[in-house]
Amino acid sequence: MRKEIRNFEIVNIILLGVFVLSLASCGVGTTKIGDITGHPRDYAGKEVTVSGEVVEIFSILIAKYFVVRDGTGEISVVTDRPLPAKGEKIKVKGIVKEAFSLGTQSTLVLVEGGEKSTR
């Protein structure tokens, strides 16, 4: 009887571990880009983590950035690190900043900081 209970506990621990790992790979702990772009005042100056696909990369003399798209929107990520490849799945941590504002139009960027990891 004791051995059956012990085996049951081991199976539950393994299942819990698999569940936690699957949540981590699904973007849990990340912020939806649409939430950031839809409510910029709520996120201005705050550190967030986004994940998605790199859809464009840009490198001009003094600035490098890339565009990340998830199912809810797109955001430009300013970086001083090497640029990721277009099409790469990525998770990025950074501070939300307003790049510029002209009349009623404004553009938000994520200034990368912390570790970058691919998924």
N, CA, C and O atoms as CSV, one atom per row, in Angstrom:
chain,resi,resn,atom,element,x,y,z
A,1,MET,N,N,0.817,-1.192,0.000
A,1,MET,CA,C,0.000,0.000,0.000
A,1,MET,C,C,0.864,1.261,0.000
A,1,MET,O,O,0.586,2.197,-0.749
A,2,ARG,N,N,1.907,1.296,0.829
A,2,ARG,CA,C,2.808,2.451,0.906
A,2,ARG,C,C,3.506,2.679,-0.436
A,2,ARG,O,O,3.669,3.821,-0.867
A,3,LYS,N,N,3.919,1.588,-1.098
A,3,LYS,CA,C,4.621,1.702,-2.363
A,3,LYS,C,C,3.709,2.308,-3.438
A,3,LYS,O,O,4.176,3.094,-4.263
A,4,GLU,N,N,2.418,1.955,-3.440
A,4,GLU,CA,C,1.459,2.506,-4.398
A,4,GLU,C,C,1.277,4.003,-4.176
A,4,GLU,O,O,1.199,4.765,-5.139
A,5,ILE,N,N,1.208,4.429,-2.922
A,5,ILE,CA,C,1.067,5.854,-2.617
A,5,ILE,C,C,2.312,6.610,-3.068
A,5,ILE,O,O,2.212,7.690,-3.649
A,6,ARG,N,N,3.473,6.045,-2.801
A,6,ARG,CA,C,4.740,6.667,-3.196
A,6,ARG,C,C,4.819,6.797,-4.717
A,6,ARG,O,O,5.223,7.847,-5.218
A,7,ASN,N,N,4.445,5.761,-5.460
A,7,ASN,CA,C,4.433,5.811,-6.920
A,7,ASN,C,C,3.452,6.868,-7.428
A,7,ASN,O,O,3.742,7.567,-8.399
A,8,PHE,N,N,2.319,6.983,-6.790
A,8,PHE,CA,C,1.320,7.986,-7.150
A,8,PHE,C,C,1.883,9.387,-6.953
A,8,PHE,O,O,1.658,10.261,-7.790
A,9,GLU,N,N,2.610,9.619,-5.862
A,9,GLU,CA,C,3.221,10.920,-5.596
A,9,GLU,C,C,4.269,11.250,-6.652
A,9,GLU,O,O,4.348,12.391,-7.108
A,10,ILE,N,N,5.064,10.278,-7.042
A,10,ILE,CA,C,6.100,10.492,-8.055
A,10,ILE,C,C,5.457,10.850,-9.391
A,10,ILE,O,O,5.920,11.761,-10.076
A,11,VAL,N,N,4.404,10.147,-9.763
A,11,VAL,CA,C,3.704,10.439,-11.021
A,11,VAL,C,C,3.132,11.854,-10.983
A,11,VAL,O,O,3.221,12.576,-11.976
A,12,ASN,N,N,2.553,12.258,-9.870
A,12,ASN,CA,C,1.997,13.608,-9.749
A,12,ASN,C,C,3.081,14.678,-9.865
A,12,ASN,O,O,2.861,15.714,-10.492
A,13,ILE,N,N,4.236,14.439,-9.275
A,13,ILE,CA,C,5.337,15.401,-9.365
A,13,ILE,C,C,5.813,15.526,-10.806
A,13,ILE,O,O,6.074,16.631,-11.282
A,14,ILE,N,N,5.927,14.406,-11.498
A,14,ILE,CA,C,6.347,14.427,-12.901
A,14,ILE,C,C,5.317,15.176,-13.751
A,14,ILE,O,O,5.694,15.999,-14.586
A,15,LEU,N,N,4.048,14.908,-13.556
A,15,LEU,CA,C,3.000,15.602,-14.315
A,15,LEU,C,C,3.003,17.096,-14.034
A,15,LEU,O,O,2.819,17.897,-14.950
A,16,LEU,N,N,3.209,17.478,-12.792
A,16,LEU,CA,C,3.280,18.894,-12.445
A,16,LEU,C,C,4.456,19.549,-13.155
A,16,LEU,O,O,4.321,20.659,-13.671
A,17,GLY,N,N,5.604,18.884,-13.191
A,17,GLY,CA,C,6.773,19.410,-13.883
A,17,GLY,C,C,6.519,19.603,-15.374
A,17,GLY,O,O,6.896,20.627,-15.945
A,18,VAL,N,N,5.888,18.628,-15.998
A,18,VAL,CA,C,5.554,18.733,-17.422
A,18,VAL,C,C,4.597,19.893,-17.660
A,18,VAL,O,O,4.745,20.624,-18.639
A,19,PHE,N,N,3.627,20.068,-16.786
A,19,PHE,CA,C,2.663,21.163,-16.902
A,19,PHE,C,C,3.357,22.516,-16.793
A,19,PHE,O,O,3.092,23.412,-17.594
A,20,VAL,N,N,4.233,22.671,-15.819
A,20,VAL,CA,C,4.946,23.937,-15.629
A,20,VAL,C,C,5.823,24.247,-16.832
A,20,VAL,O,O,5.858,25.388,-17.292
A,21,LEU,N,N,6.527,23.255,-17.344
A,21,LEU,CA,C,7.365,23.470,-18.527
A,21,LEU,C,C,6.540,23.843,-19.749
A,21,LEU,O,O,6.960,24.686,-20.542
A,22,SER,N,N,5.388,23.236,-19.913
A,22,SER,CA,C,4.554,23.572,-21.070
A,22,SER,C,C,4.007,24.984,-20.952
A,22,SER,O,O,3.883,25.677,-21.962
A,23,LEU,N,N,3.677,25.430,-19.744
A,23,LEU,CA,C,3.225,26.810,-19.561
A,23,LEU,C,C,4.345,27.785,-19.888
A,23,LEU,O,O,4.105,28.808,-20.529
A,24,ALA,N,N,5.545,27.487,-19.464
A,24,ALA,CA,C,6.681,28.373,-19.721
A,24,ALA,C,C,6.934,28.529,-21.213
A,24,ALA,O,O,7.296,29.614,-21.666
A,25,SER,N,N,6.751,27.478,-21.970
A,25,SER,CA,C,6.995,27.558,-23.406
A,25,SER,C,C,5.861,28.223,-24.162
A,25,SER,O,O,6.019,28.553,-25.338
A,26,CYS,N,N,4.719,28.427,-23.515
A,26,CYS,CA,C,3.571,29.061,-24.159
A,26,CYS,C,C,3.540,30.568,-23.956
A,26,CYS,O,O,2.566,31.215,-24.343
A,27,GLY,N,N,4.568,31.137,-23.366
A,27,GLY,CA,C,4.602,32.576,-23.205
A,27,GLY,C,C,3.998,33.072,-21.914
A,27,GLY,O,O,3.710,34.264,-21.799
A,28,VAL,N,N,3.794,32.205,-20.934
A,28,VAL,CA,C,3.295,32.644,-19.641
A,28,VAL,C,C,4.347,33.562,-19.042
A,28,VAL,O,O,5.541,33.271,-19.108
A,29,GLY,N,N,3.915,34.654,-18.467
A,29,GLY,CA,C,4.858,35.619,-17.924
A,29,GLY,C,C,5.227,36.687,-18.930
A,29,GLY,O,O,6.051,37.555,-18.640
A,30,THR,N,N,4.632,36.636,-20.105
A,30,THR,CA,C,4.872,37.667,-21.106
A,30,THR,C,C,3.649,38.561,-21.211
A,30,THR,O,O,2.545,38.185,-20.816
A,31,THR,N,N,3.868,39.750,-21.751
A,31,THR,CA,C,2.804,40.720,-21.960
A,31,THR,C,C,2.421,40.698,-23.429
A,31,THR,O,O,3.291,40.657,-24.298
A,32,LYS,N,N,1.138,40.725,-23.708
A,32,LYS,CA,C,0.681,40.780,-25.099
A,32,LYS,C,C,1.014,42.153,-25.671
A,32,LYS,O,O,0.787,43.178,-25.027
A,33,ILE,N,N,1.547,42.160,-26.872
A,33,ILE,CA,C,1.915,43.419,-27.520
A,33,ILE,C,C,0.691,44.299,-27.719
A,33,ILE,O,O,0.785,45.520,-27.591
A,34,GLY,N,N,-0.451,43.704,-28.029
A,34,GLY,CA,C,-1.684,44.474,-28.198
A,34,GLY,C,C,-2.094,45.205,-26.931
A,34,GLY,O,O,-2.667,46.292,-27.001
A,35,ASP,N,N,-1.806,44.617,-25.769
A,35,ASP,CA,C,-2.097,45.296,-24.501
A,35,ASP,C,C,-1.227,46.539,-24.360
A,35,ASP,O,O,-1.697,47.582,-23.905
A,36,ILE,N,N,0.044,46.428,-24.751
A,36,ILE,CA,C,0.966,47.563,-24.656
A,36,ILE,C,C,0.548,48.684,-25.599
A,36,ILE,O,O,0.454,49.843,-25.195
A,37,THR,N,N,0.299,48.333,-26.852
A,37,THR,CA,C,-0.053,49.361,-27.838
A,37,THR,C,C,-1.464,49.903,-27.622
A,37,THR,O,O,-1.760,51.037,-27.995
A,38,GLY,N,N,-2.320,49.101,-27.027
A,38,GLY,CA,C,-3.688,49.552,-26.768
A,38,GLY,C,C,-3.825,50.428,-25.535
A,38,GLY,O,O,-4.763,51.219,-25.434
A,39,HIS,N,N,-2.902,50.293,-24.603
A,39,HIS,CA,C,-2.938,51.054,-23.345
A,39,HIS,C,C,-1.543,51.563,-23.014
A,39,HIS,O,O,-0.974,51.163,-21.999
A,40,PRO,N,N,-0.977,52.435,-23.845
A,40,PRO,CA,C,0.422,52.841,-23.679
A,40,PRO,C,C,0.723,53.512,-22.341
A,40,PRO,O,O,1.823,53.350,-21.812
A,41,ARG,N,N,-0.216,54.252,-21.787
A,41,ARG,CA,C,0.042,54.934,-20.503
A,41,ARG,C,C,0.230,53.933,-19.369
A,41,ARG,O,O,0.966,54.198,-18.419
A,42,ASP,N,N,-0.432,52.788,-19.466
A,42,ASP,CA,C,-0.308,51.772,-18.420
A,42,ASP,C,C,1.081,51.123,-18.410
A,42,ASP,O,O,1.517,50.600,-17.385
A,43,TYR,N,N,1.766,51.159,-19.546
A,43,TYR,CA,C,3.044,50.457,-19.674
A,43,TYR,C,C,4.252,51.380,-19.808
A,43,TYR,O,O,5.388,50.912,-19.727
A,44,ALA,N,N,4.034,52.682,-20.011
A,44,ALA,CA,C,5.141,53.620,-20.220
A,44,ALA,C,C,6.131,53.572,-19.064
A,44,ALA,O,O,5.753,53.720,-17.902
A,45,GLY,N,N,7.396,53.363,-19.392
A,45,GLY,CA,C,8.452,53.330,-18.397
A,45,GLY,C,C,8.547,52.042,-17.606
A,45,GLY,O,O,9.387,51.926,-16.713
A,46,LYS,N,N,7.700,51.071,-17.918
A,46,LYS,CA,C,7.697,49.809,-17.177
A,46,LYS,C,C,8.439,48.724,-17.948
A,46,LYS,O,O,8.476,48.718,-19.178
A,47,GLU,N,N,9.027,47.807,-17.187
A,47,GLU,CA,C,9.704,46.670,-17.796
A,47,GLU,C,C,8.680,45.586,-18.109
A,47,GLU,O,O,7.868,45.219,-17.260
A,48,VAL,N,N,8.728,45.085,-19.326
A,48,VAL,CA,C,7.837,44.012,-19.758
A,48,VAL,C,C,8.646,42.972,-20.518
A,48,VAL,O,O,9.773,43.226,-20.944
A,49,THR,N,N,8.057,41.817,-20.676
A,49,THR,CA,C,8.626,40.768,-21.519
A,49,THR,C,C,7.592,40.438,-22.581
A,49,THR,O,O,6.431,40.174,-22.270
A,50,VAL,N,N,8.016,40.455,-23.826
A,50,VAL,CA,C,7.137,40.090,-24.940
A,50,VAL,C,C,7.758,38.909,-25.666
A,50,VAL,O,O,8.968,38.690,-25.602
A,51,SER,N,N,6.925,38.160,-26.350
A,51,SER,CA,C,7.443,37.072,-27.177
A,51,SER,C,C,6.662,37.040,-28.473
A,51,SER,O,O,5.483,37.388,-28.521
A,52,GLY,N,N,7.342,36.615,-29.517
A,52,GLY,CA,C,6.713,36.533,-30.821
A,52,GLY,C,C,7.742,36.256,-31.894
A,52,GLY,O,O,8.838,35.769,-31.618
A,53,GLU,N,N,7.374,36.574,-33.119
A,53,GLU,CA,C,8.238,36.325,-34.269
A,53,GLU,C,C,8.861,37.631,-34.742
A,53,GLU,O,O,8.191,38.661,-34.811
A,54,VAL,N,N,10.138,37.578,-35.063
A,54,VAL,CA,C,10.827,38.735,-35.630
A,54,VAL,C,C,10.378,38.859,-37.079
A,54,VAL,O,O,10.601,37.956,-37.886
A,55,VAL,N,N,9.731,40.001,-37.409
A,55,VAL,CA,C,9.200,40.165,-38.760
A,55,VAL,C,C,10.015,41.136,-39.608
A,55,VAL,O,O,9.935,41.105,-40.836
A,56,GLU,N,N,10.803,42.001,-38.957
A,56,GLU,CA,C,11.673,42.913,-39.690
A,56,GLU,C,C,12.889,43.230,-38.838
A,56,GLU,O,O,12.821,43.229,-37.609
A,57,ILE,N,N,14.007,43.503,-39.509
A,57,ILE,CA,C,15.218,43.934,-38.807
A,57,ILE,C,C,15.761,45.173,-39.508
A,57,ILE,O,O,15.670,45.293,-40.730
A,58,PHE,N,N,16.331,46.097,-38.725
A,58,PHE,CA,C,16.874,47.337,-39.259
A,58,PHE,C,C,18.184,47.658,-38.557
A,58,PHE,O,O,18.314,47.470,-37.347
A,59,SER,N,N,19.144,48.138,-39.316
A,59,SER,CA,C,20.400,48.590,-38.735
A,59,SER,C,C,20.815,49.836,-39.492
A,59,SER,O,O,21.148,49.778,-40.675
A,60,ILE,N,N,20.790,50.970,-38.792
A,60,ILE,CA,C,21.275,52.217,-39.376
A,60,ILE,C,C,22.441,52.676,-38.514
A,60,ILE,O,O,22.605,52.195,-37.393
A,61,LEU,N,N,23.218,53.560,-39.000
A,61,LEU,CA,C,24.496,53.925,-38.384
A,61,LEU,C,C,24.556,53.838,-36.863
A,61,LEU,O,O,25.433,53.164,-36.324
A,62,ILE,N,N,23.658,54.494,-36.175
A,62,ILE,CA,C,23.768,54.549,-34.717
A,62,ILE,C,C,22.675,53.780,-33.992
A,62,ILE,O,O,22.645,53.768,-32.762
A,63,ALA,N,N,21.790,53.147,-34.722
A,63,ALA,CA,C,20.688,52.439,-34.063
A,63,ALA,C,C,20.412,51.101,-34.740
A,63,ALA,O,O,20.515,50.958,-35.959
A,64,LYS,N,N,20.063,50.137,-33.912
A,64,LYS,CA,C,19.640,48.830,-34.404
A,64,LYS,C,C,18.305,48.517,-33.742
A,64,LYS,O,O,18.122,48.718,-32.541
A,65,TYR,N,N,17.385,48.023,-34.550
A,65,TYR,CA,C,16.127,47.576,-33.971
A,65,TYR,C,C,15.498,46.519,-34.845
A,65,TYR,O,O,15.855,46.336,-36.009
A,66,PHE,N,N,14.533,45.818,-34.235
A,66,PHE,CA,C,13.793,44.790,-34.951
A,66,PHE,C,C,12.345,44.857,-34.502
A,66,PHE,O,O,12.034,45.415,-33.450
A,67,VAL,N,N,11.473,44.289,-35.302
A,67,VAL,CA,C,10.040,44.318,-35.020
A,67,VAL,C,C,9.594,42.909,-34.628
A,67,VAL,O,O,9.862,41.931,-35.326
A,68,VAL,N,N,8.904,42.840,-33.489
A,68,VAL,CA,C,8.375,41.571,-32.995
A,68,VAL,C,C,6.859,41.595,-33.141
A,68,VAL,O,O,6.209,42.584,-32.804
A,69,ARG,N,N,6.307,40.506,-33.642
A,69,ARG,CA,C,4.856,40.376,-33.814
A,69,ARG,C,C,4.370,39.153,-33.058
A,69,ARG,O,O,4.910,38.056,-33.196
A,70,ASP,N,N,3.328,39.371,-32.249
A,70,ASP,CA,C,2.626,38.226,-31.665
A,70,ASP,C,C,1.228,38.225,-32.277
A,70,ASP,O,O,0.989,38.958,-33.237
A,71,GLY,N,N,0.330,37.454,-31.772
A,71,GLY,CA,C,-1.014,37.387,-32.340
A,71,GLY,C,C,-1.850,38.631,-32.110
A,71,GLY,O,O,-2.961,38.732,-32.630
A,72,THR,N,N,-1.325,39.601,-31.321
A,72,THR,CA,C,-2.124,40.778,-30.964
A,72,THR,C,C,-1.584,42.077,-31.525
A,72,THR,O,O,-2.286,43.087,-31.494
A,73,GLY,N,N,-0.355,42.089,-32.040
A,73,GLY,CA,C,0.204,43.328,-32.576
A,73,GLY,C,C,1.699,43.226,-32.811
A,73,GLY,O,O,2.292,42.149,-32.751
A,74,GLU,N,N,2.297,44.397,-33.085
A,74,GLU,CA,C,3.724,44.497,-33.358
A,74,GLU,C,C,4.329,45.598,-32.512
A,74,GLU,O,O,3.655,46.570,-32.169
A,75,ILE,N,N,5.608,45.447,-32.172
A,75,ILE,CA,C,6.344,46.502,-31.484
A,75,ILE,C,C,7.794,46.454,-31.935
A,75,ILE,O,O,8.359,45.382,-32.152
A,76,SER,N,N,8.390,47.641,-32.073
A,76,SER,CA,C,9.802,47.738,-32.416
A,76,SER,C,C,10.624,47.599,-31.146
A,76,SER,O,O,10.251,48.113,-30.092
A,77,VAL,N,N,11.745,46.898,-31.258
A,77,VAL,CA,C,12.640,46.669,-30.128
A,77,VAL,C,C,13.993,47.274,-30.474
A,77,VAL,O,O,14.659,46.831,-31.409
A,78,VAL,N,N,14.397,48.292,-29.712
A,78,VAL,CA,C,15.694,48.932,-29.894
A,78,VAL,C,C,16.707,48.133,-29.087
A,78,VAL,O,O,16.453,47.780,-27.935
A,79,THR,N,N,17.852,47.849,-29.691
A,79,THR,CA,C,18.846,46.999,-29.034
A,79,THR,C,C,20.259,47.457,-29.346
A,79,THR,O,O,20.493,48.140,-30.343
A,80,ASP,N,N,21.193,47.082,-28.495
A,80,ASP,CA,C,22.606,47.274,-28.816
A,80,ASP,C,C,23.288,45.918,-28.999
A,80,ASP,O,O,24.509,45.839,-29.134
A,81,ARG,N,N,22.502,44.876,-29.001
A,81,ARG,CA,C,22.997,43.509,-29.196
A,81,ARG,C,C,22.907,43.127,-30.673
A,81,ARG,O,O,22.292,43.838,-31.467
A,82,PRO,N,N,23.519,42.007,-31.033
A,82,PRO,CA,C,23.372,41.548,-32.415
A,82,PRO,C,C,21.886,41.324,-32.755
A,82,PRO,O,O,21.106,40.865,-31.921
A,83,LEU,N,N,21.528,41.652,-33.973
A,83,LEU,CA,C,20.141,41.506,-34.397
A,83,LEU,C,C,19.779,40.034,-34.586
A,83,LEU,O,O,20.595,39.247,-35.067
A,84,PRO,N,N,18.551,39.662,-34.207
A,84,PRO,CA,C,18.104,38.289,-34.458
A,84,PRO,C,C,17.786,38.112,-35.945
A,84,PRO,O,O,17.725,39.087,-36.695
A,85,ALA,N,N,17.590,36.907,-36.346
A,85,ALA,CA,C,17.233,36.614,-37.737
A,85,ALA,C,C,15.741,36.846,-37.956
A,85,ALA,O,O,14.924,36.609,-37.066
A,86,LYS,N,N,15.409,37.306,-39.134
A,86,LYS,CA,C,14.007,37.459,-39.505
A,86,LYS,C,C,13.356,36.075,-39.478
A,86,LYS,O,O,13.915,35.111,-40.001
A,87,GLY,N,N,12.166,35.981,-38.863
A,87,GLY,CA,C,11.467,34.718,-38.741
A,87,GLY,C,C,11.746,33.983,-37.441
A,87,GLY,O,O,11.073,33.003,-37.124
A,88,GLU,N,N,12.741,34.454,-36.681
A,88,GLU,CA,C,13.109,33.814,-35.417
A,88,GLU,C,C,12.025,34.048,-34.362
A,88,GLU,O,O,11.479,35.146,-34.252
A,89,LYS,N,N,11.727,33.016,-33.599
A,89,LYS,CA,C,10.826,33.139,-32.448
A,89,LYS,C,C,11.679,33.637,-31.297
A,89,LYS,O,O,12.748,33.088,-31.029
A,90,ILE,N,N,11.208,34.682,-30.608
A,90,ILE,CA,C,12.062,35.331,-29.622
A,90,ILE,C,C,11.255,35.801,-28.421
A,90,ILE,O,O,10.053,36.052,-28.510
A,91,LYS,N,N,11.943,35.911,-27.310
A,91,LYS,CA,C,11.373,36.452,-26.073
A,91,LYS,C,C,12.307,37.573,-25.648
A,91,LYS,O,O,13.508,37.348,-25.505
A,92,VAL,N,N,11.777,38.785,-25.440
A,92,VAL,CA,C,12.602,39.952,-25.165
A,92,VAL,C,C,12.066,40.710,-23.954
A,92,VAL,O,O,10.861,40.915,-23.813
A,93,LYS,N,N,12.992,41.121,-23.082
A,93,LYS,CA,C,12.638,41.928,-21.918
A,93,LYS,C,C,13.172,43.336,-22.129
A,93,LYS,O,O,14.307,43.514,-22.571
A,94,GLY,N,N,12.350,44.344,-21.812
A,94,GLY,CA,C,12.807,45.720,-21.962
A,94,GLY,C,C,11.835,46.706,-21.351
A,94,GLY,O,O,10.820,46.331,-20.764
A,95,ILE,N,N,12.174,47.986,-21.505
A,95,ILE,CA,C,11.375,49.092,-20.972
A,95,ILE,C,C,10.569,49.707,-22.111
A,95,ILE,O,O,11.108,49.971,-23.186
A,96,VAL,N,N,9.286,49.932,-21.875
A,96,VAL,CA,C,8.416,50.553,-22.876
A,96,VAL,C,C,8.662,52.065,-22.868
A,96,VAL,O,O,8.578,52.716,-21.827
A,97,LYS,N,N,8.965,52.606,-24.049
A,97,LYS,CA,C,9.225,54.043,-24.207
A,97,LYS,C,C,8.433,54.572,-25.398
A,97,LYS,O,O,8.077,53.824,-26.308
A,98,GLU,N,N,8.164,55.877,-25.373
A,98,GLU,CA,C,7.561,56.517,-26.533
A,98,GLU,C,C,8.691,57.001,-27.417
A,98,GLU,O,O,9.521,57.799,-26.981
A,99,ALA,N,N,8.737,56.525,-28.667
A,99,ALA,CA,C,9.809,56.907,-29.581
A,99,ALA,C,C,9.593,58.333,-30.076
A,99,ALA,O,O,10.511,59.152,-30.057
A,100,PHE,N,N,8.383,58.617,-30.514
A,100,PHE,CA,C,8.050,59.979,-30.923
A,100,PHE,C,C,6.543,60.133,-30.942
A,100,PHE,O,O,5.798,59.153,-30.968
A,101,SER,N,N,6.117,61.370,-30.927
A,101,SER,CA,C,4.697,61.698,-30.993
A,101,SER,C,C,4.541,62.878,-31.933
A,101,SER,O,O,5.245,63.881,-31.812
A,102,LEU,N,N,3.620,62.752,-32.864
A,102,LEU,CA,C,3.368,63.808,-33.835
A,102,LEU,C,C,1.863,63.956,-33.979
A,102,LEU,O,O,1.209,63.112,-34.592
A,103,GLY,N,N,1.322,65.006,-33.426
A,103,GLY,CA,C,-0.130,65.192,-33.440
A,103,GLY,C,C,-0.796,64.096,-32.636
A,103,GLY,O,O,-0.481,63.895,-31.463
A,104,THR,N,N,-1.712,63.394,-33.263
A,104,THR,CA,C,-2.413,62.311,-32.572
A,104,THR,C,C,-1.708,60.965,-32.726
A,104,THR,O,O,-2.138,59.969,-32.144
A,105,GLN,N,N,-0.629,60.931,-33.506
A,105,GLN,CA,C,0.093,59.691,-33.744
A,105,GLN,C,C,1.298,59.593,-32.808
A,105,GLN,O,O,2.010,60.574,-32.592
A,106,SER,N,N,1.515,58.405,-32.257
A,106,SER,CA,C,2.713,58.179,-31.461
A,106,SER,C,C,3.203,56.764,-31.733
A,106,SER,O,O,2.435,55.886,-32.125
A,107,THR,N,N,4.481,56.566,-31.520
A,107,THR,CA,C,5.078,55.258,-31.735
A,107,THR,C,C,5.772,54.806,-30.455
A,107,THR,O,O,6.574,55.536,-29.871
A,108,LEU,N,N,5.448,53.597,-30.036
A,108,LEU,CA,C,6.083,53.008,-28.866
A,108,LEU,C,C,7.210,52.091,-29.298
A,108,LEU,O,O,7.152,51.481,-30.365
A,109,VAL,N,N,8.231,51.997,-28.467
A,109,VAL,CA,C,9.311,51.040,-28.681
A,109,VAL,C,C,9.593,50.338,-27.367
A,109,VAL,O,O,9.248,50.827,-26.292
A,110,LEU,N,N,10.212,49.213,-27.474
A,110,LEU,CA,C,10.692,48.483,-26.315
A,110,LEU,C,C,12.212,48.588,-26.353
A,110,LEU,O,O,12.842,48.125,-27.304
A,111,VAL,N,N,12.803,49.191,-25.330
A,111,VAL,CA,C,14.250,49.317,-25.258
A,111,VAL,C,C,14.764,48.100,-24.524
A,111,VAL,O,O,14.543,47.934,-23.325
A,112,GLU,N,N,15.455,47.248,-25.268
A,112,GLU,CA,C,15.863,45.949,-24.721
A,112,GLU,C,C,16.854,46.092,-23.580
A,112,GLU,O,O,17.774,46.909,-23.618
A,113,GLY,N,N,16.636,45.273,-22.574
A,113,GLY,CA,C,17.518,45.183,-21.435
A,113,GLY,C,C,17.349,43.789,-20.853
A,113,GLY,O,O,16.367,43.120,-21.174
A,114,GLY,N,N,18.237,43.337,-20.035
A,114,GLY,CA,C,18.127,41.982,-19.489
A,114,GLY,C,C,18.523,40.957,-20.532
A,114,GLY,O,O,19.076,41.299,-21.577
A,115,GLU,N,N,18.242,39.727,-20.247
A,115,GLU,CA,C,18.643,38.637,-21.123
A,115,GLU,C,C,17.633,38.414,-22.233
A,115,GLU,O,O,16.426,38.541,-22.029
A,116,LYS,N,N,18.134,38.086,-23.390
A,116,LYS,CA,C,17.295,37.749,-24.527
A,116,LYS,C,C,17.421,36.247,-24.759
A,116,LYS,O,O,18.523,35.698,-24.770
A,117,SER,N,N,16.287,35.600,-24.943
A,117,SER,CA,C,16.367,34.164,-25.228
A,117,SER,C,C,15.399,33.805,-26.327
A,117,SER,O,O,14.323,34.393,-26.432
A,118,THR,N,N,15.772,32.848,-27.142
A,118,THR,CA,C,14.889,32.384,-28.208
A,118,THR,C,C,14.018,31.266,-27.705
A,118,THR,O,O,14.378,30.557,-26.766
A,119,ARG,N,N,12.904,31.111,-28.312
A,119,ARG,CA,C,11.942,30.056,-27.954
A,119,ARG,C,C,11.481,29.372,-29.208
A,119,ARG,O,O,10.669,28.449,-29.146
